[in-house]
């Protein structure tokens, strides 16, 4: 493996391959205070541990007693900045480790001396924000420590320290080789353990950061979904209000005009027309109260609601328009008898509203006196379902001065798009009349048995 490939793998191991630019947030003020307090405690503990080791006879001959009392506590000082300046602290602690080891051999072999340096190495890997700089610093430290180990085991004084001077091994390996192998294994475990534990801490911080980001993203998405749900509900209510009110107001207008024309000529006809006006106005008010109740309610509450209209209600709808003077013919063209009865309720409501809005537009904006509503079902041979179609045509011409807002046609298109359908709206090819044609694919349209 080339050096570049090895360096790349080590860099990827130290960093996050999926997010190489991520940096661990710096320590909080509380963490900085804890580091300072911890370093102060370790300084005092270093003095006490040195006194204890001397008391049990762990001393180095020909070394002044006070040197260990300086070296061990001094090694704990860099820990005060271990999370605030992790890489700098590592470099300073590494230099101090070498200098203080030369200054006091007795202090360098003490447990606390080794542990404090282990902590600075761990902290650098765990907290360094710049991972490339960390890699360079680790390389420098490992190289320096490798040279330090070599010098330690090759110097004349060191050789005499690591052997008993007899020249005779007490085991299967000579004393110096055994010491070198033992020391190397201990250093690999020491440095490797600190790096691995520090990396695990850094990865844990990365996972926590990702969890926080994911939680925030989920919260934002939940808010967006809630907002979208509110907007969708408002659009639905707006469509319902437009369709219902426009329908009833159109009937009221037609019947009021009819009543005015026959008021002095045919009392019964005028009475019937006014009765229709009364009924339509009450229905319109009831529908509006039901829909406005949704808007006024801050929470979802149970309320009495009449069933939503479906395809079975189209005959009654056609009858209403017949009473208002528009001759509406309803035709069912089913491939199999009962297909239309099995259209899903949401789709049936959209078809009903499409027919209702189309007939309302005929009354308000056309001179037509007749309209044909055709419902069809057929299969195109595919296994995933069949088609349902609603077509509304009339034989009139646009009535001048009755241009609408366009909300009705927009509502039709929105309803059809909601179910993934297709729509054609425009003049008939014959030149007379208007045509609205909506088609929907029903994924599973079961056929009812033929009576």
C-alpha positions in Angstrom: 0.0 0.0 0.0 1.4 3.4 -1.0 2.1 6.1 1.6 -0.6 8.3 0.1 -3.2 5.6 0.4 -2.2 4.8 4.0 -2.4 8.5 4.9 -5.8 8.7 3.2 -7.1 5.8 5.2 -5.7 7.2 8.5 -7.2 10.6 7.7 -10.6 9.1 6.9 -10.3 7.1 10.1 -9.7 10.2 12.2 -12.4 12.2 10.4 -15.9 11.4 9.2 -15.8 10.3 5.5 -19.4 11.5 5.0 -18.8 14.9 6.5 -15.1 15.8 6.4 -15.8 19.4 7.2 -17.6 18.7 10.5 -15.9 20.3 13.6 -16.7 19.4 17.1 -18.1 22.5 19.0 -15.7 23.9 21.5 -16.0 23.3 25.3 -18.6 25.2 27.3 -17.6 27.6 30.0 -18.5 25.0 32.6 -16.2 22.4 30.9 -13.3 24.9 30.8 -13.8 25.6 34.6 -13.9 21.9 35.3 -10.6 21.4 33.3 -8.9 24.0 35.4 -10.2 22.6 38.6 -9.3 19.1 37.6 -5.7 20.2 36.7 -5.4 21.8 40.1 -6.6 18.7 41.9 -4.1 16.6 39.9 -1.2 18.9 40.8 -2.0 18.4 44.5 -2.5 14.7 43.9 0.8 14.5 42.2 2.6 15.9 45.2 0.8 13.4 47.5 1.5 10.4 45.2 5.2 11.3 45.0 5.4 11.4 48.7 3.7 8.0 49.0 6.0 6.3 46.4 9.1 7.7 48.2 7.7 6.4 51.5 7.5 2.8 50.1 11.0 3.0 48.7 10.4 3.7 45.0 13.4 6.0 44.5 16.2 6.3 42.0 19.6 6.5 43.4 21.8 9.5 42.7 18.7 11.6 41.9 17.9 14.6 44.1 14.7 14.0 46.0 13.0 17.3 45.1 13.0 16.7 41.4 10.2 14.1 41.4 8.1 16.5 43.5 8.4 19.0 40.7 8.1 16.7 37.7 4.9 14.8 38.6 2.8 17.9 39.5 4.1 19.9 36.6 3.0 17.2 34.1 -0.6 17.8 35.2 -0.6 21.5 34.4 -1.3 21.2 30.6 -4.6 19.5 31.4 -6.1 22.9 32.4 -6.4 23.7 28.6 -6.9 20.2 27.3 -10.3 20.9 25.7 -9.9 24.6 24.9 -6.6 24.2 23.0 -6.3 20.4 22.4 -3.6 20.3 19.8 -1.4 23.0 21.4 -1.8 21.3 24.8 -0.7 18.0 23.2 2.5 19.5 21.7 3.3 21.3 25.0 2.7 18.2 27.1 4.8 16.1 24.7 7.7 18.5 25.1 7.2 18.5 28.8 7.1 14.7 28.9 10.6 14.5 27.3 12.1 17.3 29.4 10.7 16.2 32.7 11.6 12.6 32.0 15.2 13.7 31.6 14.8 16.0 34.6 13.5 13.2 36.9 13.7 9.6 36.0 11.9 8.7 39.2 9.0 11.1 38.4 8.7 9.8 34.8 7.9 6.3 35.8 5.2 7.2 38.3 1.6 6.3 37.4 0.2 9.8 37.6 2.9 11.1 35.3 1.9 8.6 32.7 -1.8 9.1 33.1 -1.8 12.9 32.7 0.1 12.6 29.4 -2.4 9.9 28.3 -5.2 12.3 29.1 -3.7 15.1 26.9 -3.2 12.7 24.0 -6.8 11.4 24.4 -8.2 15.0 24.6 -6.4 16.1 21.5 -7.9 13.3 19.4 -11.3 13.8 21.0 -11.6 17.6 20.8 -9.3 18.9 18.0 -11.6 20.8 15.6 -9.0 20.7 12.7 -8.5 17.0 12.0 -5.8 17.6 9.4 -3.8 19.6 11.9 -4.4 16.9 14.5 -3.0 14.3 12.1 0.2 16.3 11.6 0.6 16.9 15.3 0.1 13.2 16.1 2.6 12.3 13.4 5.1 14.6 15.0 4.5 13.4 18.5 4.7 9.7 17.5 7.9 10.3 15.7 9.4 12.2 18.6 8.3 9.5 21.1 9.7 6.8 18.8 13.1 8.5 18.8 12.8 9.0 22.6 12.3 5.3 23.1 15.2 4.4 20.9 17.5 6.8 22.7 16.3 5.6 26.0 17.2 2.0 25.2 20.5 2.7 23.5 22.2 5.1 25.9 24.8 3.6 28.1 23.2 4.8 31.3 19.8 3.5 30.1 21.2 0.1 29.3 22.5 -0.3 32.9 19.1 0.9 34.2 17.2 -1.7 32.2 19.5 -4.7 33.1 20.8 -6.0 36.3 24.4 -5.9 35.1 25.0 -9.7 35.4 24.7 -10.3 31.7 22.7 -13.4 32.4 19.0 -13.4 31.4 16.4 -14.7 33.9 14.1 -15.8 31.0 14.3 -17.1 27.5 15.2 -13.7 26.1 18.2 -11.5 27.1 17.4 -8.6 29.4 17.9 -5.7 27.1 15.8 -7.3 24.2 13.1 -8.2 26.6 13.0 -4.7 28.0 12.8 -3.2 24.5 10.0 -5.5 23.5 8.1 -4.9 26.7 8.6 -1.2 26.5 7.5 -1.1 22.9 4.4 -3.1 23.6 3.5 -0.8 26.5 4.0 2.3 24.4 1.9 1.0 21.5 -0.8 0.2 24.0 -0.4 3.6 25.6 -0.5 5.7 22.5 -2.8 3.5 20.6 -5.3 3.3 23.4 -5.3 7.0 23.9 -5.9 7.6 20.2 -8.7 4.9 19.9 -10.5 6.2 23.0 -10.2 9.8 21.8 -11.5 8.9 18.4 -14.5 7.1 19.9 -15.2 10.2 22.0 -15.1 12.4 18.9 -17.3 10.0 17.0 -19.8 9.9 19.9 -19.9 13.7 19.7 -20.5 13.5 16.0 -23.4 11.1 16.5 -24.9 13.4 19.1 -24.6 16.4 16.8 -26.3 14.4 14.0 -29.1 13.4 16.4 -29.6 17.0 17.3 -29.6 18.0 13.6 -32.0 15.2 12.8 -34.3 16.1 15.7 -34.3 19.7 14.5 -34.9 18.6 11.0 -37.8 16.4 12.1 -39.2 19.2 14.1 -39.0 21.5 11.1 -40.6 18.9 8.8 -43.3 18.3 11.4 -44.0 22.0 11.4 -44.0 22.2 7.7 -46.3 19.2 7.5 -48.7 20.8 10.0 -48.6 24.0 8.0 -49.2 22.1 4.8 -52.1 20.3 6.4 -53.6 23.6 7.5 -53.1 25.1 4.0 -54.6 21.9 2.4 -57.6 22.0 4.7 -58.1 25.7 4.0 -58.0 25.0 0.3 -60.5 22.2 0.7 -62.8 24.4 2.7 -62.4 27.2 0.1 -63.4 24.8 -2.7 -66.3 23.4 -0.7 -67.5 26.9 0.1 -67.2 28.0 -3.4 -69.0 25.0 -4.8 -71.8 24.9 -2.3 -72.4 28.6 -2.1 -72.2 29.1 -5.8 -74.6 26.3 -6.4 -77.2 27.5 -3.9 -76.8 31.2 -4.9 -77.3 30.3 -8.6 -80.5 28.4 -7.8 -81.7 31.3 -5.6 -81.0 33.8 -8.4 -82.8 31.7 -11.0 -85.8 31.0 -8.8 -86.0 34.6 -7.6 -86.0 35.8 -11.2 -88.7 33.3 -12.1 -90.8 34.3 -9.1 -90.5 38.0 -10.1 -91.7 37.3 -13.6 -94.8 35.2 -12.6 -95.6 37.0 -9.3 -98.7 38.7 -10.7 -99.6 36.0 -13.1 -99.2 32.6 -11.5 -99.3 32.6 -7.7 -98.6 28.9 -7.5 -95.5 29.1 -9.7 -94.3 32.1 -7.7 -94.9 30.3 -4.4 -93.0 27.2 -5.6 -90.1 29.4 -6.8 -89.9 31.2 -3.5 -90.1 27.9 -1.6 -87.1 26.8 -3.6 -85.3 30.0 -2.7 -86.1 29.4 0.9 -84.8 25.8 0.8 -81.6 26.7 -1.0 -80.8 29.6 1.3 -81.2 27.4 4.3 -79.0 24.7 2.8 -76.4 27.3 1.9 -76.4 28.6 5.5 -76.2 25.1 7.0 -73.3 24.2 4.7 -71.4 27.4 5.5 -71.9 27.0 9.3 -70.5 23.5 9.1 -67.4 24.6 7.2 -66.9 27.7 9.2 -67.1 25.6 12.3 -63.9 23.9 11.2 -62.2 27.3 10.7 -63.3 28.6 14.1 -62.3 25.5 16.0 -58.8 25.5 17.5 -58.9 21.8 18.2 -60.4 18.9 16.4 -63.9 18.4 17.9 -66.7 16.1 17.2 -69.5 17.7 15.4 -72.6 16.5 13.7 -72.1 16.4 10.0 -74.3 15.0 7.3 -72.7 12.4 5.0 -70.6 13.8 2.1 -72.4 13.6 -1.2 -71.5 10.8 -3.6 -72.5 9.6 -7.1 -75.8 8.4 -5.8 -76.7 12.0 -5.1 -76.2 13.2 -8.7 -79.8 12.4 -9.6 -81.1 14.7 -6.7 -78.6 17.4 -7.9 -79.9 17.1 -11.4 -83.4 17.5 -10.1 -82.5 20.7 -8.4 -81.3 22.2 -11.6 -84.3 21.0 -13.5 -86.5 22.8 -11.0 -84.4 26.0 -11.7 -85.1 25.7 -15.4 -82.0 23.8 -16.7 -82.9 20.5 -18.3 -80.3 18.2 -16.9 -80.0 14.6 -18.3 -78.0 12.1 -16.4 -76.6 9.1 -18.2 -74.6 6.2 -16.7 -72.4 4.2 -19.1 -71.0 1.4 -17.0 -68.9 -1.4 -18.4 -70.2 -3.7 -15.7 -73.4 -2.9 -13.8 -72.6 -1.5 -10.4 -69.1 -0.2 -11.2 -70.0 3.4 -10.3 -71.4 2.3 -7.0 -67.9 0.9 -6.1 -66.0 4.2 -6.8 -64.1 5.2 -3.6 -65.9 7.8 -1.4 -63.2 10.6 -1.8 -63.2 10.2 -5.5 -67.0 10.1 -5.7 -67.1 13.4 -3.7 -64.7 15.0 -6.2 -66.7 13.8 -9.2 -69.9 15.1 -7.5 -68.4 18.5 -6.9 -67.0 18.7 -10.4 -70.5 18.0 -11.8 -72.0 20.5 -9.4 -69.6 23.3 -10.3 -70.0 22.6 -14.0 -73.8 22.8 -13.8 -73.5 26.0 -11.7 -71.3 27.5 -14.4 -73.9 26.6 -17.1 -76.6 28.4 -15.1 -74.5 31.5 -14.3 -72.5 32.0 -17.5 -74.3 30.3 -20.4 -77.5 30.7 -22.3 -78.0 26.9 -22.4 -81.3 25.4 -21.4 -80.0 21.8 -21.6 -77.0 19.9 -20.1 -76.0 16.3 -20.4 -74.0 14.6 -17.6 -72.4 11.3 -18.5 -70.7 9.0 -16.1 -68.6 6.2 -17.6 -66.4 3.3 -16.5 -64.2 1.2 -18.7 -61.1 -1.0 -18.5 -58.2 -0.6 -20.9 -57.0 -4.1 -20.3 -54.3 -3.3 -17.7 -54.2 -5.3 -14.5 -53.9 -2.3 -12.2 -57.4 -0.9 -12.5 -59.9 0.9 -14.7 -61.0 4.4 -15.6 -63.9 6.5 -14.3 -65.0 9.5 -16.3 -67.4 12.4 -15.8 -68.4 14.5 -18.8 -70.7 17.6 -18.7 -71.7 19.3 -21.9 -74.3 22.0 -22.7 -75.7 23.6 -25.9 -75.5 27.3 -25.0 -73.3 30.3 -25.7 -71.4 32.5 -23.2 -73.7 35.0 -21.6 -72.3 38.5 -21.8 -71.4 40.3 -18.6 -71.1 37.2 -16.5 -67.4 36.6 -16.4 -66.5 34.8 -13.2 -63.4 34.9 -10.9 -62.0 31.6 -12.2 -62.0 30.0 -8.8 -64.6 27.4 -9.8 -62.5 26.1 -12.7 -59.4 26.2 -10.5 -61.2 24.2 -7.9 -62.2 21.6 -10.5 -58.5 21.2 -11.6 -57.3 21.0 -8.0 -59.8 18.3 -7.1 -58.9 16.3 -10.2 -55.1 16.7 -9.6 -55.6 15.6 -6.1 -56.6 12.1 -7.4 -54.1 12.1 -10.2 -56.8 12.5 -12.9 -57.0 14.3 -16.2 -59.2 17.2 -17.1 -60.3 18.9 -20.3 -62.2 22.2 -20.1 -63.2 24.3 -23.0 -65.7 24.9 -25.8 -67.1 22.0 -27.7 -65.8 21.2 -31.1 -69.2 21.8 -32.7 -68.9 25.5 -31.7 -72.0 25.5 -29.5 -71.8 24.8 -25.8 -69.1 24.1 -23.2 -67.5 20.8 -22.2 -65.9 19.6 -19.0 -64.4 16.1 -19.0 -62.6 14.6 -16.0 -61.0 11.2 -16.0 -59.6 9.2 -13.1 -57.8 5.9 -12.8 -59.2 3.7 -10.1 -56.5 1.4 -9.0 -58.8 -1.4 -7.9 -62.3 -1.3 -9.2 -64.1 -4.4 -8.3 -67.1 -5.4 -10.4 -70.4 -5.9 -8.8 -72.4 -9.0 -9.8 -74.9 -8.4 -12.5 -78.5 -8.6 -11.2 
